[in-house]
Amino acid sequence: MPPEKRTKTGKARGGRRENRPKRDASIPKKRFPTSLLVLWLVAVTFLASLLYFSKQDRRLTQLPPEPVTESNTVAVPQRQEAPPADSAPKAPPAPRPGDTSSPAISQGGNEVGAGLARDAFRGASSSLRAGPKASIVIDDFGPDVVIARQFASLPFPVTLSVLPHQAHSHEIAELAHQAGKEVILHLPMEPLNGRGNPGPGALLLSMSADQIRRNIRAALDTSPYFDGVNNHMGSRMTRDEQTMKTVLSELKRRDLFFIDSMTTSESKGWKAAKELKIPTIKRDIFLDDDPSADAVRLQIARFMKVAKVRGMALAIGHPRETTLRSLQEAAPHFREAGIEMVAARDLINR
């Protein structure tokens, strides 16, 4: 290339590298302002925190209620709000036929209580809420009058369920009545697969309807103090709805309530009683299937929890020393927990 063109080209390009002006080292390089960077980081952190906590709030509002064990019923009635203090108290409305808000207790065919997780307090006729109510039935009285007298002396209401045709059946029903305790008939019925002997006067599926009625009348005639009936054994018989209707029709004729001991989850007794419009309730807790003291105390604690959560509970126990001592120990705890102990009839009619 000719020199004159090379020179011109070099000038156009700014000359050679060594001829270019050097950068003054004293002039600082341009940097992103530190304050703006800090503000940007703070803003990003703040937005991330808002998003995180909003997600947590949504999770908490979507959590399902904690289930309650030891109940075969469903449906959770909504909490009834107390009326304003300046409003006049109103009596609670009578139960309506067909009401299915809580299918664990029925009075005359109208369902009026219990559910898997009933509220701990139920609306009363005033602005104050009534506390939970609970009842304990003790089965199998008849052979031993001494233990019966001790249970009848408990410092809170219990229901004594007396077997018919035992050595002291009449005497025990009498002493319980004199002590102000409710007395019911513990009616023997046929167990499943012939396990165990239900005792004299038992009702069997092989019996005719007339035989069943005669046995029931003979059992009820052992005491004038029976307010109701619950089944002794009977896991085979209570599964037969038609036979149970025969049994319950005789109870209805005498104006007695029926407690389904629920010796089998397939029992039709409670359902049949509802259809016949007989006051009825079913057992929630067995206190002493395991008769050890620790096990009984644990079941009593579960019984109290069911009563407080649902507003009512029914337990069944047996005339054992460990059950007696555990209930004696539990008496002050019932009061401290605000649980009102009542007879079984009062629980059904609640």
Secondary structure, 3 states (H helix, E strand, C coil): CCHHHHHHHHHHCCCCHHHCCCCCCCCCCCCCCHHHHHHHHHHHHHHHHHHHHHHHHHHHHHCCCCCCCCCCCCCCCCCCCCCCCCCCCCCCCCCCCCCCCCECEEECCEEEECCCCCCCCEECCCCCEECCEEEEEEEEECCCHHHHHHHHCCCCCCEEEECCCCCCHHHHHHHHHHCCCEEEEEEEECCHHHCCCCCCCCECCCCCHHHHHHHHHHHHCCCCCEEEEEEEECCCHHHCHHHHHHHHHHHHHCCCEEEECCCCCCCCHHHHHHHCCCCEEECCEECCCCCCHHHHHHHHHHHHHHHHHHCEEEEEECCCHHHHHHHHHHHHHHHHCCCEECCHHHHHCC
